[in-house]
């Protein structure tokens, strides 16, 4: 950074956990924390809300249909294994921490799918 580029040191408030997470994300992007935060704050807003809502809705509909199909076929444990693997990935990546509504991540799971009817 050169003295004539107009940049000045600023301060922000963050928990230790937030600061570590920012550091990890910045490192993954090949940037220092400062550049990463400025870039993220100034980049244009991503996908329009209506498009994102429809994509999430359709993904959840397909997920519920697939769960129902697998349970009816007697492959419920395969569904649970896949869900566990995805949950582990989401937890490791911190993806759901970015949601504006922290409860949204689990609400769709609570909607539930009626248990497959016993074929006998």
C-alpha positions in Angstrom: 0.0 0.0 0.0 1.4 3.3 -1.0 1.0 6.5 1.0 -0.8 8.2 -1.9 -3.5 5.7 -2.5 -5.9 7.3 0.0 -6.3 4.2 2.3 -6.4 4.7 6.0 -6.6 2.3 8.9 -10.1 1.7 10.2 -11.5 -0.3 13.1 -14.3 -2.7 13.4 -15.9 -4.8 16.2 -15.9 -8.6 15.9 -15.9 -11.6 18.3 -12.8 -13.8 18.3 -14.8 -16.5 16.5 -16.0 -14.1 13.8 -12.5 -12.7 13.3 -11.1 -16.3 12.9 -13.8 -17.1 10.4 -13.1 -14.0 8.4 -9.5 -14.9 8.4 -10.2 -18.3 7.1 -12.5 -17.0 4.4 -9.9 -14.3 3.4 -7.1 -16.9 3.2 -9.3 -19.2 1.1 -9.8 -16.2 -1.3 -6.1 -15.4 -1.3 -6.6 -12.1 0.4 -5.8 -10.4 3.6 -8.7 -9.7 6.0 -8.8 -6.0 5.2 -9.1 -6.4 1.4 -11.5 -9.3 1.8 -13.9 -7.3 4.0 -13.8 -4.3 1.7 -14.4 -6.5 -1.4 -17.3 -8.3 0.3 -18.9 -5.2 1.6 -18.7 -3.4 -1.8 -19.5 -6.2 -4.2 -23.0 -6.0 -5.8 -25.9 -7.8 -4.3 -26.1 -11.3 -5.7 -29.2 -13.2 -6.8 -32.5 -11.3 -6.6 -34.6 -12.4 -3.7 -37.5 -13.7 -5.9 -35.1 -16.0 -7.9 -33.4 -17.2 -4.7 -36.7 -17.9 -3.0 -38.0 -19.9 -6.0 -34.7 -21.9 -6.3 -34.8 -22.7 -2.6 -38.5 -23.7 -2.7 -38.0 -26.0 -5.7 -34.9 -27.6 -4.1 -36.9 -28.3 -0.9 -39.9 -29.7 -2.9 -37.5 -32.0 -4.8 -35.8 -33.0 -1.5 -39.1 -33.9 0.2 -40.2 -35.9 -2.8 -37.0 -37.8 -2.9 -37.1 -38.5 0.8 -40.6 -39.8 0.4 -39.6 -42.0 -2.5 -36.6 -43.5 -0.7 -38.5 -44.2 2.5 -41.3 -45.9 0.5 -38.6 -48.0 -1.2 -37.2 -49.1 2.1 -34.0 -47.0 1.7 -34.6 -44.6 4.7 -31.2 -45.3 6.1 -29.6 -44.2 2.9 -31.5 -40.9 3.1 -30.4 -40.4 6.7 -26.7 -41.1 5.7 -26.9 -38.6 2.9 -28.5 -36.0 5.2 -25.8 -36.6 7.8 -23.1 -36.0 5.2 -24.7 -32.8 4.0 -25.2 -31.6 7.6 -21.5 -32.2 8.3 -20.5 -30.3 5.2 -22.8 -27.4 6.0 -21.5 -27.2 9.6 -17.8 -27.3 8.4 -18.4 -24.6 5.8 -20.5 -22.4 8.1 -22.9 -21.9 5.2 -26.1 -21.5 7.2 -24.5 -18.9 9.5 -25.0 -16.5 6.7 -28.8 -16.7 6.7 -30.5 -13.6 8.0 -33.0 -15.8 9.9 -31.0 -18.3 12.0 -34.1 -20.5 12.5 -34.7 -21.0 8.8 -32.1 -23.7 8.5 -34.1 -26.2 10.6 -37.7 -25.1 9.9 -37.9 -26.9 6.5 -36.8 -30.1 8.2 -39.6 -29.8 10.8 -42.2 -29.4 8.0 -41.7 -33.2 7.7 -42.8 -35.8 5.4 -45.4 -38.3 6.5 -43.8 -41.6 7.2 -44.1 -44.0 4.3 -47.1 -46.2 4.7 -46.3 -49.8 5.5 -46.6 -51.7 2.2 -48.1 -54.8 4.0 
